């Protein structure tokens, strides 16, 4: 349950090897570099400004590469989803990233991709513009006169459109001899023109207002609408052909996105390295690094920096207000449960790591809440496939491993006390009687029938869980020398929680009834006496001392409330089986329907059990966490720690190749 010891170190080196040292520390991935606290004089401003300028340039280049990759994405060859899941990012060193980027001219590929993007964007804008013009002219294709002669010295032409009913009304109402209205095209919507003498202009304007039509502007060119439409169509075809050529070139460049991804990750690592320089202290000739490292890794850091004559490494004392980061030290079976602890908060450097204690309880509670062995098997198989097919790393691998463990736990607990997909084994046909017999041989009790036993099990596990929390607190207090507080404030509640055990055992060992009763009253007596006489240890006034003790006894309601909180294990465990059984009943009802019966039967089973697995699994996950955070952690755990964040290479598309272990 101990955390790895973390120490503070100081690295002082000459500015000439700054990039080399930071690069090696980044590759080593062991040290957390903190903001330097040297306050005797300011850092060399010129070096700080130079570092800021370099970061600005790197960020700009990084954004351009990201934009190029985003543009080329749709042009990349399509990869089947299963192949995509199985394909792992390349594992390459940083020098290899730089080598490939330079050799394949990644910067040039990026520039050409962005240039093509601009060209395609401009061409698509032009295509859209000409397409819109063509669409506007299509209704006027029947007009077989050049557009520039629609108006003369004494005549004007207005082109517009109206719904057929309004157009007919317009024809009926206007009988002016200086105005001629002629339809051009359309069925429901009529496109038309009004040819009028300039003396009738006011009358035409009045018609516009009365019938609310607006003039349509047409190009003033010596071409018919039909010829202009053909011209626009040809321009669109030419522009689309040019665009397709650029798209083809983009597809060819997309085959080299691996190079751009290498370049992107190289820039990311460089930016991470340069941004770290903001945390350093500079003089004109030296720089100073302050950071944290696991004590066990100090020899590796020492070995790495020994080859530089211009470097001095030493362990230093932390400042009074500094809080060191923490590092977990758990095996592969326990470490996935660190995810649960981190949802609350990592432990601080003065606490123990609660993960090894939390792990078995959480797996047990999750399994009891979900209960169904079939659901547990599904979770275990899916996560196991994910681990083997996708071969994930880091936190995602931990998460899949966590759910694999939870699935296995659910399968075992479901087999012992629960159900299998809500199946009622009592109504199975005789041909499947062996399944029923096998279930009864494996099962300890039937959780759906023996509810009182299930309830007792839930409360018993809750008592054990709470006792574990108190014992951890007692251990922490004794370790820090506060044994009086451990014995007087926390041990009595362990006695109280243990008191029901002798009463339960009387039913199983009646021959020892007198001894067990004595143990029961003895535990209650120890709890009450220690609380009454030692809760108020600062005062020797007997009245105040006993009064405060009696008041503290009221805390029994809180402890009993904590115990009853574990009844949710019973409620959720029963709910999963009930919902699964309901889904099975619905499926059998649908099966009786003609034609669609079998399809409906399978569909209801699949969707219903998938829904139940999701809802019940989510409830099991959340409520098991609640029991850890609200009942268990409140007995001993503070948290508020920060995990050690190693200075390392931040990558998106590749994995960092592990440094060869020279110290093993």
Secondary structure as GFF3:
##gff-version 3
##sequence-region A 1 664
A	DSSP	beta_strand	6	14	.	.	.	ID=ss1
A	DSSP	three_ten_helix	15	17	.	.	.	ID=ss2
A	DSSP	alpha_helix	18	28	.	.	.	ID=ss3
A	DSSP	beta_strand	32	34	.	.	.	ID=ss4
A	DSSP	alpha_helix	45	73	.	.	.	ID=ss5
A	DSSP	alpha_helix	81	86	.	.	.	ID=ss6
A	DSSP	beta_strand	91	92	.	.	.	ID=ss7
A	DSSP	alpha_helix	94	103	.	.	.	ID=ss8
A	DSSP	alpha_helix	106	138	.	.	.	ID=ss9
A	DSSP	three_ten_helix	147	149	.	.	.	ID=ss10
A	DSSP	beta_strand	155	163	.	.	.	ID=ss11
A	DSSP	alpha_helix	164	173	.	.	.	ID=ss12
A	DSSP	beta_strand	179	185	.	.	.	ID=ss13
A	DSSP	beta_strand	189	197	.	.	.	ID=ss14
A	DSSP	three_ten_helix	198	200	.	.	.	ID=ss15
A	DSSP	alpha_helix	201	211	.	.	.	ID=ss16
A	DSSP	alpha_helix	225	254	.	.	.	ID=ss17
A	DSSP	alpha_helix	257	276	.	.	.	ID=ss18
A	DSSP	three_ten_helix	277	279	.	.	.	ID=ss19
A	DSSP	beta_strand	281	282	.	.	.	ID=ss20
A	DSSP	beta_strand	286	294	.	.	.	ID=ss21
A	DSSP	three_ten_helix	295	297	.	.	.	ID=ss22
A	DSSP	alpha_helix	298	305	.	.	.	ID=ss23
A	DSSP	beta_strand	311	316	.	.	.	ID=ss24
A	DSSP	alpha_helix	332	335	.	.	.	ID=ss25
A	DSSP	alpha_helix	338	344	.	.	.	ID=ss26
A	DSSP	alpha_helix	355	370	.	.	.	ID=ss27
A	DSSP	alpha_helix	373	390	.	.	.	ID=ss28
A	DSSP	alpha_helix	394	417	.	.	.	ID=ss29
A	DSSP	three_ten_helix	425	427	.	.	.	ID=ss30
A	DSSP	three_ten_helix	430	432	.	.	.	ID=ss31
A	DSSP	alpha_helix	433	442	.	.	.	ID=ss32
A	DSSP	alpha_helix	451	479	.	.	.	ID=ss33
A	DSSP	alpha_helix	483	485	.	.	.	ID=ss34
A	DSSP	pi_helix	486	490	.	.	.	ID=ss35
A	DSSP	alpha_helix	491	506	.	.	.	ID=ss36
A	DSSP	three_ten_helix	510	512	.	.	.	ID=ss37
A	DSSP	alpha_helix	513	534	.	.	.	ID=ss38
A	DSSP	alpha_helix	542	553	.	.	.	ID=ss39
A	DSSP	alpha_helix	556	565	.	.	.	ID=ss40
A	DSSP	alpha_helix	567	591	.	.	.	ID=ss41
A	DSSP	alpha_helix	597	626	.	.	.	ID=ss42
A	DSSP	pi_helix	627	632	.	.	.	ID=ss43
A	DSSP	three_ten_helix	633	635	.	.	.	ID=ss44
A	DSSP	beta_strand	655	656	.	.	.	ID=ss45
###
